[in-house]
Amino acid sequence: MNDEPGNFFEKTPDADLLRYELLNEPLFRSLGHAREAVASWVLDYNHGRPHSVIGYIAPATFGSAAPPMEAST
């Protein structure tokens, strides 16, 4: 496991949730099957699940509702 900054699998609550909900449960038939399962989990996590820290809406909804950031010079 790589604990470099920016790596999702560093010790974060979200990584723990992924491990608990997905990686600890099923037996994957192949690498492709594992990739599909993780991609499906990420899609649900970002588009389907409300997150309390951002007002109980999905991150994708929150991101699309945010005003555009100004470029710093």
DRENTORKOL-3810 file (N, C-alpha, C; in nm, 4 decimals):
REM DRENTORKOL-3810
@n.u->0.0840; n.v->-0.1166; n.w->0.0000; ca.u->0.0000; ca.v->0.0000; ca.w->0.0000; c.u->0.0889; c.v->0.1234; c.w->0.0000
@n.u->0.0525; n.v->0.2221; n.w->-0.0798; ca.u->0.1281; ca.v->0.3452; ca.w->-0.0933; c.u->0.0644; c.v->0.4540; c.w->-0.0086
@n.u->0.1411; n.v->0.5142; n.w->0.0825; ca.u->0.0885; ca.v->0.6204; ca.w->0.1680; c.u->0.1366; c.v->0.7580; c.w->0.1248
@n.u->0.1687; n.v->0.7746; n.w->-0.0039; ca.u->0.2085; ca.v->0.9050; ca.w->-0.0547; c.u->0.0894; c.v->0.9996; c.w->-0.0507
@n.u->0.1145; n.v->1.1307; n.w->-0.0298; ca.u->0.0037; ca.v->1.2278; ca.w->-0.0310; c.u->-0.0753; c.v->1.2188; c.w->-0.1608
@n.u->-0.2061; n.v->1.2312; n.w->-0.1496; ca.u->-0.2925; ca.v->1.2250; ca.w->-0.2662; c.u->-0.3382; c.v->1.0849; c.w->-0.3011
@n.u->-0.2839; n.v->0.9851; n.w->-0.2381; ca.u->-0.3242; ca.v->0.8478; ca.w->-0.2637; c.u->-0.4491; c.v->0.8172; c.w->-0.1814
@n.u->-0.5564; n.v->0.7729; n.w->-0.2472; ca.u->-0.6820; ca.v->0.7444; ca.w->-0.1785; c.u->-0.6640; c.v->0.6420; c.w->-0.0678
@n.u->-0.5696; n.v->0.5518; n.w->-0.0853; ca.u->-0.5560; ca.v->0.4427; ca.w->0.0099; c.u->-0.4724; c.v->0.4785; c.w->0.1318
@n.u->-0.4353; n.v->0.6070; n.w->0.1468; ca.u->-0.3728; ca.v->0.6441; ca.w->0.2727; c.u->-0.4793; c.v->0.6306; c.w->0.3807
@n.u->-0.4430; n.v->0.6369; n.w->0.5028; ca.u->-0.5358; ca.v->0.6087; ca.w->0.6120; c.u->-0.6357; c.v->0.7221; c.w->0.6302
@n.u->-0.7490; n.v->0.7104; n.w->0.5623; ca.u->-0.8566; ca.v->0.8082; ca.w->0.5715; c.u->-0.9863; c.v->0.7344; c.w->0.6019
@n.u->-1.0857; n.v->0.8047; n.w->0.6565; ca.u->-1.2152; ca.v->0.7388; ca.w->0.6798; c.u->-1.2758; c.v->0.6827; c.w->0.5516
@n.u->-1.2592; n.v->0.7540; n.w->0.4377; ca.u->-1.3158; ca.v->0.7056; ca.w->0.3120; c.u->-1.2488; c.v->0.5766; c.w->0.2669
@n.u->-1.1178; n.v->0.5683; n.w->0.2832; ca.u->-1.0475; ca.v->0.4454; ca.w->0.2461; c.u->-1.0906; c.v->0.3307; c.w->0.3362
@n.u->-1.1098; n.v->0.3602; n.w->0.4651; ca.u->-1.1579; ca.v->0.2568; ca.w->0.5562; c.u->-1.2969; c.v->0.2090; c.w->0.5157
@n.u->-1.3834; n.v->0.3025; n.w->0.4748; ca.u->-1.5183; ca.v->0.2672; ca.w->0.4312; c.u->-1.5132; c.v->0.1796; c.w->0.3064
@n.u->-1.4279; n.v->0.2172; n.w->0.2099; ca.u->-1.4126; ca.v->0.1360; ca.w->0.0894; c.u->-1.3684; c.v->-0.0048; c.w->0.1252
@n.u->-1.2684; n.v->-0.0152; n.w->0.2109; ca.u->-1.2206; ca.v->-0.1480; ca.w->0.2503; c.u->-1.3303; c.v->-0.2280; c.w->0.3196
@n.u->-1.4034; n.v->-0.1641; n.w->0.4085; ca.u->-1.5085; ca.v->-0.2331; ca.w->0.4827; c.u->-1.6223; c.v->-0.2772; c.w->0.3914
@n.u->-1.6722; n.v->-0.1853; n.w->0.3080; ca.u->-1.7903; ca.v->-0.2144; ca.w->0.2272; c.u->-1.7617; c.v->-0.2998; c.w->0.1052
@n.u->-1.6441; n.v->-0.2921; n.w->0.0509; ca.u->-1.6210; ca.v->-0.3567; ca.w->-0.0776; c.u->-1.5083; c.v->-0.4590; c.w->-0.0742
@n.u->-1.3938; n.v->-0.4170; n.w->-0.0318; ca.u->-1.2772; ca.v->-0.5036; ca.w->-0.0485; c.u->-1.2710; c.v->-0.6179; c.w->0.0515
@n.u->-1.3375; n.v->-0.6050; n.w->0.1653; ca.u->-1.3351; ca.v->-0.7133; ca.w->0.2638; c.u->-1.4436; c.v->-0.8179; c.w->0.2397
@n.u->-1.5349; n.v->-0.7918; n.w->0.1522; ca.u->-1.6511; ca.v->-0.8790; ca.w->0.1378; c.u->-1.6421; c.v->-0.9810; c.w->0.0233
@n.u->-1.6476; n.v->-0.9367; n.w->-0.1021; ca.u->-1.6630; ca.v->-1.0352; ca.w->-0.2097; c.u->-1.5312; c.v->-1.1007; c.w->-0.2507
@n.u->-1.5452; n.v->-1.2111; n.w->-0.3182; ca.u->-1.4319; ca.v->-1.2717; ca.w->-0.3865; c.u->-1.4424; c.v->-1.2293; c.w->-0.5318
@n.u->-1.3393; n.v->-1.1682; n.w->-0.5821; ca.u->-1.3421; ca.v->-1.1209; ca.w->-0.7201; c.u->-1.2982; c.v->-1.2325; c.w->-0.8139
@n.u->-1.3687; n.v->-1.2439; n.w->-0.9245; ca.u->-1.3401; ca.v->-1.3484; ca.w->-1.0228; c.u->-1.2154; c.v->-1.3166; c.w->-1.1044
@n.u->-1.1865; n.v->-1.1863; n.w->-1.1197; ca.u->-1.0728; ca.v->-1.1441; ca.w->-1.2007; c.u->-1.0371; c.v->-1.0006; c.w->-1.1645
@n.u->-0.9270; n.v->-0.9541; n.w->-1.2172; ca.u->-0.8871; ca.v->-0.8152; ca.w->-1.1962; c.u->-0.9913; c.v->-0.7218; c.w->-1.2577
@n.u->-1.0432; n.v->-0.7568; n.w->-1.3728; ca.u->-1.1471; ca.v->-0.6759; ca.w->-1.4369; c.u->-1.2721; c.v->-0.6661; c.w->-1.3510
@n.u->-1.3113; n.v->-0.7772; n.w->-1.2900; ca.u->-1.4272; ca.v->-0.7781; ca.w->-1.2012; c.u->-1.4033; c.v->-0.6869; c.w->-1.0815
@n.u->-1.2834; n.v->-0.6907; n.w->-1.0243; ca.u->-1.2495; ca.v->-0.6041; ca.w->-0.9109; c.u->-1.2537; c.v->-0.4580; c.w->-0.9535
@n.u->-1.2000; n.v->-0.4270; n.w->-1.0698; ca.u->-1.2014; ca.v->-0.2885; ca.w->-1.1187; c.u->-1.3450; c.v->-0.2393; c.w->-1.1394
@n.u->-1.4303; n.v->-0.3222; n.w->-1.1949; ca.u->-1.5715; ca.v->-0.2846; ca.w->-1.2149; c.u->-1.6406; c.v->-0.2593; c.w->-1.0814
@n.u->-1.6148; n.v->-0.3439; n.w->-0.9830; ca.u->-1.6770; ca.v->-0.3290; ca.w->-0.8513; c.u->-1.6321; c.v->-0.1998; c.w->-0.7835
@n.u->-1.5034; n.v->-0.1697; n.w->-0.7917; ca.u->-1.4521; ca.v->-0.0464; ca.w->-0.7313; c.u->-1.5079; c.v->0.0748; c.w->-0.8044
@n.u->-1.5113; n.v->0.0721; n.w->-0.9371; ca.u->-1.5657; ca.v->0.1837; ca.w->-1.0144; c.u->-1.7127; c.v->0.2070; c.w->-0.9797
@n.u->-1.7884; n.v->0.1017; n.w->-0.9635; ca.u->-1.9294; ca.v->0.1131; ca.w->-0.9263; c.u->-1.9440; c.v->0.1734; c.w->-0.7871
@n.u->-1.8580; n.v->0.1312; n.w->-0.6935; ca.u->-1.8618; ca.v->0.1843; ca.w->-0.5573; c.u->-1.8297; c.v->0.3336; c.w->-0.5579
@n.u->-1.7277; n.v->0.3746; n.w->-0.6328; ca.u->-1.6880; ca.v->0.5152; ca.w->-0.6398; c.u->-1.7995; c.v->0.5985; c.w->-0.7015
@n.u->-1.8632; n.v->0.5484; n.w->-0.8058; ca.u->-1.9746; ca.v->0.6198; ca.w->-0.8692; c.u->-2.0880; c.v->0.6400; c.w->-0.7692
@n.u->-2.1241; n.v->0.5360; n.w->-0.6972; ca.u->-2.2296; ca.v->0.5478; ca.w->-0.5964; c.u->-2.1886; c.v->0.6434; c.w->-0.4849
@n.u->-2.0646; n.v->0.6333; n.w->-0.4401; ca.u->-2.0149; ca.v->0.7167; ca.w->-0.3308; c.u->-2.0190; c.v->0.8652; c.w->-0.3684
@n.u->-1.9831; n.v->0.8972; n.w->-0.4921; ca.u->-1.9766; ca.v->1.0369; ca.w->-0.5343; c.u->-2.1077; c.v->1.0922; c.w->-0.5889
@n.u->-2.1942; n.v->1.0065; n.w->-0.6399; ca.u->-2.3165; ca.v->1.0551; ca.w->-0.7042; c.u->-2.4446; c.v->1.0151; c.w->-0.6320
@n.u->-2.4406; n.v->0.9124; n.w->-0.5516; ca.u->-2.5635; ca.v->0.8629; ca.w->-0.4917; c.u->-2.5771; c.v->0.8830; c.w->-0.3421
@n.u->-2.4651; n.v->0.8944; n.w->-0.2720; ca.u->-2.4706; ca.v->0.9008; ca.w->-0.1262; c.u->-2.4638; c.v->1.0433; c.w->-0.0744
@n.u->-2.5556; n.v->1.0796; n.w->0.0139; ca.u->-2.5434; ca.v->1.2104; ca.w->0.0773; c.u->-2.4310; c.v->1.2083; c.w->0.1813
@n.u->-2.3575; n.v->1.3164; n.w->0.1899; ca.u->-2.2480; ca.v->1.3302; ca.w->0.2860; c.u->-2.2843; c.v->1.4389; c.w->0.3859
@n.u->-2.2773; n.v->1.4075; n.w->0.5127; ca.u->-2.3206; ca.v->1.5011; ca.w->0.6159; c.u->-2.2388; c.v->1.6296; c.w->0.6176
@n.u->-2.1112; n.v->1.6211; n.w->0.5894; ca.u->-2.0241; ca.v->1.7382; ca.w->0.5984; c.u->-2.0577; c.v->1.8447; c.w->0.4936
@n.u->-2.1267; n.v->1.8081; n.w->0.3878; ca.u->-2.1636; ca.v->1.9057; ca.w->0.2841; c.u->-2.3155; c.v->1.9213; c.w->0.2746
@n.u->-2.3822; n.v->1.9063; n.w->0.3873; ca.u->-2.5265; ca.v->1.9328; ca.w->0.3925; c.u->-2.6148; c.v->1.8194; c.w->0.3431
@n.u->-2.5684; n.v->1.6977; n.w->0.3569; ca.u->-2.6459; ca.v->1.5784; ca.w->0.3186; c.u->-2.6845; c.v->1.5784; c.w->0.1709
@n.u->-2.5887; n.v->1.6155; n.w->0.0868; ca.u->-2.6058; ca.v->1.5991; ca.w->-0.0573; c.u->-2.4851; c.v->1.5212; c.w->-0.1091
@n.u->-2.4978; n.v->1.4707; n.w->-0.2294; ca.u->-2.3884; ca.v->1.3938; ca.w->-0.2897; c.u->-2.2762; c.v->1.4880; c.w->-0.3327
@n.u->-2.1506; n.v->1.4438; n.w->-0.3259; ca.u->-2.0390; ca.v->1.5289; ca.w->-0.3659; c.u->-2.0514; c.v->1.5818; c.w->-0.5095
@n.u->-2.1005; n.v->1.5023; n.w->-0.6015; ca.u->-2.1141; ca.v->1.5486; ca.w->-0.7397; c.u->-2.2141; c.v->1.6636; c.w->-0.7486
@n.u->-2.3229; n.v->1.6550; n.w->-0.6733; ca.u->-2.4216; ca.v->1.7628; ca.w->-0.6707; c.u->-2.3609; c.v->1.8872; c.w->-0.6081
@n.u->-2.2892; n.v->1.8688; n.w->-0.4987; ca.u->-2.2238; ca.v->1.9797; ca.w->-0.4302; c.u->-2.1245; c.v->2.0480; c.w->-0.5236
@n.u->-2.0447; n.v->1.9707; n.w->-0.5928; ca.u->-1.9441; ca.v->2.0260; ca.w->-0.6841; c.u->-2.0044; c.v->2.1001; c.w->-0.8009
@n.u->-2.1147; n.v->2.0504; n.w->-0.8535; ca.u->-2.1762; ca.v->2.1176; ca.w->-0.9682; c.u->-2.2510; c.v->2.2436; c.w->-0.9264
@n.u->-2.2879; n.v->2.2544; n.w->-0.7973; ca.u->-2.3586; ca.v->2.3723; ca.w->-0.7485; c.u->-2.2630; c.v->2.4811; c.w->-0.7014
@n.u->-2.1363; n.v->2.4478; n.w->-0.6838; ca.u->-2.0392; ca.v->2.5447; ca.w->-0.6332; c.u->-2.0059; c.v->2.6458; c.w->-0.7430
@n.u->-1.9866; n.v->2.7718; n.w->-0.7040; ca.u->-1.9449; ca.v->2.8708; ca.w->-0.8055; c.u->-1.8055; c.v->2.8392; c.w->-0.8551
@n.u->-1.7751; n.v->2.8751; n.w->-0.9798; ca.u->-1.6418; ca.v->2.8468; ca.w->-1.0329; c.u->-1.5347; c.v->2.9230; c.w->-0.9547
@n.u->-1.4205; n.v->2.8603; n.w->-0.9384; ca.u->-1.3093; ca.v->2.9244; ca.w->-0.8680; c.u->-1.2368; c.v->3.0171; c.w->-0.9632
@n.u->-1.1893; n.v->3.1299; n.w->-0.9105; ca.u->-1.1112; ca.v->3.2222; ca.w->-0.9906; c.u->-0.9669; c.v->3.1736; c.w->-0.9949
@n.u->-0.9059; n.v->3.1918; n.w->-1.1098; ca.u->-0.7650; ca.v->3.1522; ca.w->-1.1237; c.u->-0.6784; c.v->3.2514; c.w->-1.0480
@n.u->-0.5832; n.v->3.1991; n.w->-0.9734; ca.u->-0.4914; ca.v->3.2884; ca.w->-0.9024; c.u->-0.3739; c.v->3.3199; c.w->-0.9918
@n.u->-0.3240; n.v->3.4394; n.w->-0.9790; ca.u->-0.2114; ca.v->3.4793; ca.w->-1.0642; c.u->-0.0883; c.v->3.5045; c.w->-0.9819
END
